Amino acid sequence: MRFAITLSDRFKPALDVFLQAGWQPVKIFCTPVDHRMHHHKASVTFAEQRKLPLQLSPMTARDLEELAEMGCEALLVGSYNWRIPDWTPYLKYAVNFHPSPLPLGRGPYPQVRALLEGHKEWGLTCHKVGPEFDSGDILAQERFPLGETDSHQVLDIKLQLALHRLCHKVANRFERLWDEASPQGDGGSYWPLWTDQDRMLDFQRPTAALLRQIRAFGDFECAAVINNVTIFIHRAEGWEETHHFAPGSLIYSQAEQLLVATADGMLLISEWSLYGPDAVTGRGRR
């Protein structure tokens, strides 16, 4: 089957599986990336090596019309931040790979909230692209357990493994799964992207809750105000301990480690910066 695909390097395993199944790519669509969780160097290199058209701007109806003129039958979507125009006049199929067990967790990046809320199970869904985000009929899902202390990075790897399994299932039985796709039904939920306030640590909270927050945001980093200075936190450890310090007090600092009192213990911050993860600086993060 001839297909186009929206791609970042995190989604490239899907491309590899479909190629192994005999699918033929006709065009690659990429978006700008943050070079932390998302990269597209390998995706761009693939397009150049295969001499495939590569587009870094939002997809338009004219682009879909050109795909049809190229004999494209299917559009595979993943790691794409822009809305897909109505594809039905031009293509036979369009599916999205969404990083949640739909209908739970519709929205742009549900992984953080999945960890914040302590879900015991998570998953990945292949569904038809519909007029509303993440609402189309489901072709297939892959589910997996989440551990109590799983971090953003661990969840990302689990999703990569699930993506590989799910793509094998979809690529080899695509038309049958399309025909048998099931509506999502009632009870779905839309999770908007987090805000800067969601990343802010409140030392009035228990240590366990703060550690979960830091694990959930991972490379996106949490922020905290210590001695009236805002810092961005990448890594920390903590424990429960009875003490007489006010929550948020800086108890100890040495070799860039900061020990801060929480509501019920201590938080030892070992990797932090005065610059947010989006800042451009002349040196690597410390």
C-alpha positions as CSV (number, residue, x, y, z in Angstrom):
1,M,0.0,0.0,0.0
2,R,1.3,3.5,-0.9
3,F,1.2,5.8,2.1
4,A,2.3,9.1,3.5
5,I,3.4,9.5,7.2
6,T,3.8,12.3,9.7
7,L,7.0,11.6,11.5
8,S,9.4,12.4,14.3
9,D,12.2,10.2,15.4
10,R,10.1,8.9,18.3
11,F,7.6,7.7,15.7
12,K,10.1,6.3,13.3
13,P,9.8,2.7,14.6
14,A,6.3,2.8,13.1
15,L,7.7,3.7,9.7
16,D,10.2,0.8,9.9
17,V,7.5,-1.7,10.6
18,F,5.3,-0.6,7.8
19,L,8.3,-0.7,5.4
20,Q,9.0,-4.3,6.5
21,A,5.4,-5.2,5.8
22,G,5.8,-4.0,2.2
23,W,4.2,-0.6,2.4
24,Q,5.6,2.0,0.0
25,P,6.1,5.6,1.3
26,V,5.4,8.6,-1.0
27,K,5.9,11.6,1.3
28,I,7.1,12.5,4.8
29,F,5.5,15.3,6.9
30,C,7.5,16.6,10.0
31,T,6.9,19.4,12.5
32,P,9.3,21.6,14.4
33,V,10.9,19.7,17.4
34,D,12.1,20.6,20.8
35,H,15.3,18.5,20.7
36,R,14.5,17.2,24.2
37,M,11.6,14.7,23.9
38,H,11.2,15.1,20.1
39,H,13.8,15.0,17.3
40,H,13.5,14.6,13.6
41,K,17.1,14.2,12.3
42,A,16.7,10.5,11.5
43,S,13.4,11.2,9.8
44,V,14.8,14.0,7.6
45,T,17.7,11.8,6.7
46,F,15.4,8.9,5.7
47,A,13.4,11.2,3.4
48,E,16.7,12.6,1.8
49,Q,18.1,9.1,1.3
50,R,14.9,7.8,-0.3
51,K,14.5,11.1,-2.3
52,L,11.0,11.4,-0.8
53,P,9.2,14.8,-0.6
54,L,9.6,16.3,2.9
55,Q,7.3,18.9,4.3
56,L,7.9,20.9,7.5
57,S,4.8,23.2,7.2
58,P,1.2,22.3,8.2
59,M,-0.6,19.9,5.9
60,T,-3.3,21.5,3.7
61,A,-6.1,20.2,1.6
62,R,-3.9,20.8,-1.5
63,D,-1.3,18.6,0.0
64,L,-3.8,15.8,0.4
65,E,-5.0,16.3,-3.2
66,E,-1.4,16.0,-4.4
67,L,-1.0,12.7,-2.3
68,A,-4.0,11.4,-4.2
69,E,-2.4,12.3,-7.5
70,M,0.7,10.3,-6.4
71,G,-1.5,7.2,-5.9
72,C,-1.3,7.5,-2.1
73,E,-4.0,5.4,-0.3
74,A,-3.3,5.9,3.4
75,L,-2.0,8.6,5.8
76,L,-0.3,7.4,9.0
77,V,-0.3,10.1,11.8
78,G,1.8,10.3,14.9
79,S,4.0,12.9,16.6
80,Y,2.1,15.7,14.7
81,N,1.0,18.9,16.4
82,W,-1.1,20.3,13.6
83,R,-4.7,19.5,12.8
84,I,-5.2,17.2,9.8
85,P,-7.6,18.6,7.2
86,D,-10.5,16.6,6.0
87,W,-8.8,13.8,4.1
88,T,-11.9,11.8,3.0
89,P,-12.2,13.4,-0.5
90,Y,-8.6,12.4,-1.3
91,L,-7.5,9.3,0.5
92,K,-9.0,5.9,1.3
93,Y,-7.6,5.6,4.8
94,A,-6.1,7.8,7.6
95,V,-5.1,6.6,11.1
96,N,-3.6,8.1,14.1
97,F,-1.4,6.5,16.7
98,H,-2.3,8.1,20.1
99,P,-0.3,7.6,23.3
100,S,-3.2,6.6,25.5
101,P,-5.8,3.8,25.9
102,L,-8.6,5.7,24.2
103,P,-11.2,6.9,25.0
104,L,-9.2,7.8,28.1
105,G,-6.7,10.6,27.7
106,R,-7.6,12.4,24.5
107,G,-5.4,15.4,24.0
108,P,-1.9,16.6,22.9
109,Y,0.3,14.9,25.5
110,P,-1.5,12.6,28.1
111,Q,1.6,10.9,29.4
112,V,2.4,13.5,32.1
113,R,-1.1,13.3,33.6
114,A,-1.1,9.5,33.4
115,L,1.9,9.5,35.8
116,L,0.6,12.3,38.0
117,E,-2.7,10.4,38.6
118,G,-0.9,7.2,39.3
119,H,-2.6,5.0,36.6
120,K,-1.7,1.3,37.0
121,E,-2.1,0.6,33.3
122,W,-1.6,2.6,30.2
123,G,-1.6,2.0,26.5
124,L,-1.4,3.1,22.8
125,T,-4.3,3.3,20.3
126,C,-4.5,3.2,16.6
127,H,-7.7,4.9,15.5
128,K,-9.3,6.4,12.4
129,V,-8.7,10.2,12.0
130,G,-12.0,12.0,12.5
131,P,-13.2,15.6,12.6
132,E,-12.6,15.8,16.4
133,F,-9.2,15.1,18.0
134,D,-8.5,11.5,19.0
135,S,-12.2,10.5,18.6
136,G,-12.2,8.1,15.6
137,D,-13.1,4.4,15.6
138,I,-10.4,2.2,17.1
139,L,-8.5,-0.3,15.0
140,A,-6.3,-1.8,17.7
141,Q,-4.7,-1.1,21.1
142,E,-1.7,-2.2,23.1
143,R,-1.9,-2.0,26.9
144,F,0.9,-2.4,29.5
145,P,1.3,-2.0,33.3
146,L,2.7,1.2,34.9
147,G,4.8,0.9,38.0
148,E,4.4,3.0,41.1
149,T,7.8,4.7,40.5
150,D,7.8,4.8,36.7
151,S,9.3,8.0,35.3
152,H,8.5,10.0,32.2
153,Q,11.5,8.3,30.5
154,V,10.3,4.8,31.5
155,L,6.8,5.5,30.2
156,D,8.3,6.8,27.0
157,I,10.3,3.6,26.4
158,K,7.2,1.5,27.3
159,L,5.2,3.4,24.7
160,Q,8.0,2.8,22.1
161,L,7.8,-0.9,22.7
162,A,4.0,-0.9,22.5
163,L,4.2,1.1,19.3
164,H,6.4,-1.5,17.7
165,R,4.0,-4.3,18.7
166,L,0.9,-2.3,17.7
167,C,2.4,-1.4,14.3
168,H,3.1,-5.1,13.5
169,K,-0.5,-5.9,14.3
170,V,-1.9,-3.0,12.2
171,A,0.5,-3.2,9.2
172,N,-0.2,-6.8,8.5
173,R,-4.0,-6.8,9.0
174,F,-4.8,-3.2,8.1
175,E,-7.8,-3.5,5.8
176,R,-9.5,-6.1,8.1
177,L,-8.9,-3.9,11.2
178,W,-10.1,-0.9,9.4
179,D,-13.4,-2.6,8.4
180,E,-13.8,-4.0,11.9
181,A,-12.9,-0.8,13.8
182,S,-15.0,-0.1,16.9
183,P,-16.5,3.2,18.0
184,Q,-15.0,4.7,21.1
185,G,-18.4,5.0,22.8
186,D,-19.2,7.2,25.8
187,G,-17.0,8.0,28.8
188,G,-14.1,9.5,27.0
189,S,-12.0,12.3,28.5
190,Y,-10.0,15.2,27.0
191,W,-6.8,16.2,28.8
192,P,-5.4,19.6,27.8
193,L,-1.7,20.3,27.8
194,W,-0.3,21.2,31.2
195,T,0.4,24.8,32.2
196,D,3.5,26.3,33.9
197,Q,1.6,26.2,37.1
198,D,1.2,22.5,36.9
199,R,5.0,22.2,36.9
200,M,5.5,24.3,40.0
201,L,6.4,22.4,43.2
202,D,4.6,23.2,46.3
203,F,6.7,22.2,49.3
204,Q,3.5,22.2,51.5
205,R,2.7,18.9,49.8
206,P,4.1,15.4,50.9
207,T,7.5,14.3,49.7
208,A,6.0,11.4,47.8
209,A,3.7,13.7,45.8
210,L,6.6,16.0,44.9
211,L,8.7,13.1,43.7
212,R,5.8,11.8,41.6
213,Q,5.5,15.3,40.0
214,I,9.2,15.4,39.2
215,R,9.1,11.9,37.7
216,A,6.0,12.8,35.6
217,F,7.5,15.8,34.0
218,G,10.9,14.3,33.3
219,D,12.9,16.3,30.8
220,F,10.2,19.0,30.7
221,E,11.3,19.7,34.3
222,C,9.5,21.1,37.3
223,A,10.0,24.5,38.8
224,A,10.3,25.7,42.4
225,V,10.9,28.9,44.3
226,I,13.7,28.6,46.9
227,N,14.9,31.6,48.8
228,N,12.9,33.8,46.4
229,V,14.8,32.3,43.4
230,T,13.0,30.2,40.8
231,I,15.0,27.1,39.7
232,F,14.1,24.3,37.3
233,I,14.5,20.7,38.6
234,H,15.5,17.7,36.6
235,R,16.3,15.2,39.3
236,A,15.6,14.8,43.0
237,E,15.3,12.2,45.8
238,G,13.4,12.4,49.0
239,W,12.3,10.8,52.2
240,E,9.8,11.2,55.0
241,E,11.2,12.6,58.3
242,T,9.8,14.5,61.2
243,H,11.3,18.0,61.5
244,H,10.6,21.5,62.7
245,F,11.6,23.4,59.5
246,A,9.0,25.4,57.6
247,P,8.2,23.7,54.2
248,G,10.2,25.2,51.5
249,S,13.2,26.1,53.8
250,L,16.6,25.5,52.3
251,I,18.3,23.3,54.9
252,Y,21.6,22.5,53.3
253,S,23.5,23.1,50.1
254,Q,26.8,21.6,48.9
255,A,28.3,20.9,45.5
256,E,25.1,22.1,43.8
257,Q,22.9,19.8,45.9
258,L,20.0,21.5,47.6
259,L,18.1,20.0,50.6
260,V,14.7,21.5,51.0
261,A,12.1,20.8,53.7
262,T,8.7,19.4,52.6
263,A,5.5,18.9,54.6
264,D,6.5,15.5,55.9
265,G,10.2,15.2,55.1
266,M,13.1,16.2,52.9
267,L,13.7,16.7,49.1
268,L,17.3,16.4,47.9
269,I,17.6,18.3,44.6
270,S,20.6,17.0,42.7
271,E,20.1,18.3,39.1
272,W,18.8,21.8,38.6
273,S,19.3,25.0,36.7
274,L,18.4,28.7,36.8
275,Y,17.3,28.4,33.2
276,G,14.1,26.6,32.0
277,P,14.4,23.6,29.6
278,D,13.5,25.8,26.7
279,A,16.3,28.3,27.3
280,V,19.1,28.7,24.8
281,T,22.5,28.9,26.7
282,G,26.1,28.6,25.8
283,R,26.7,25.5,27.8
284,G,25.0,22.2,28.6
285,R,22.5,21.8,31.4
286,R,23.9,20.9,34.8
